[in-house]
Amino acid sequence: MFTGRVLKVAPDKAVTTIVDPNAIAPTGFAVHKDGRLFLAGVGNMTSGSIVSFQPDGRGRAEIIPPSAGYLPDDLVFDSAGRVLIRGPQGHIHPTQRGCLLRFP
């Protein structure tokens, strides 16, 4: 359903792959003010993750691992660079409602 691949389209319409296909199953994508790319993914639909990459696709880092039990569906950064994470139907964890604010 979701490949996890992230593409870059240049002004001349040339398309390059920045992030290769993966199991993240991304549903949310944001660019931090420092240039890093962040993906929020629902994984296997029971535990997802948030990962970041450098602008060229290298340097993958887990911000929230699948083992944390969250199901992040989308994310956005505020003006201070903090990330607000939202889950399906407004919750990101089976025991929590609302959104989670984390510092990347």
C-alpha positions, 0 to 999 in steps of 0.5 A, a space after each residue: 500500500 505505502 512504499 515509503 519511497 520519497 522522490 525529489 522533483 527538480 525545476 527541470 522536472 528530473 525525478 530522483 529517489 531521496 529515500 528508497 522503499 521501506 517498511 515505514 509506510 509513511 502517511 506524513 512528511 515534513 521538512 524541519 527548519 534545519 533541512 532534515 526530512 521527517 516521515 511519520 509512518 503507520 508501519 504495520 498499523 499497530 505500531 509505527 515510527 517517526 524517522 528523519 533523514 538528511 536532505 539527500 536521504 542519508 543519515 536515517 535516525 529513529 526519532 520514535 521507534 516502532 517499539 514505543 507503541 505509537 501510531 503516528 499519522 501526521 506531523 508538523 513543525 512549529 516556529 521553534 522547530 518542535 514537532 507536533 505528532 497526530 495519530 489516526 482519529 486524533 490519538 497516537 497511542 492506545 492509552 493516550 488521546 490527543 497529540 504528542 509534542 516532542 523535540 527532535 
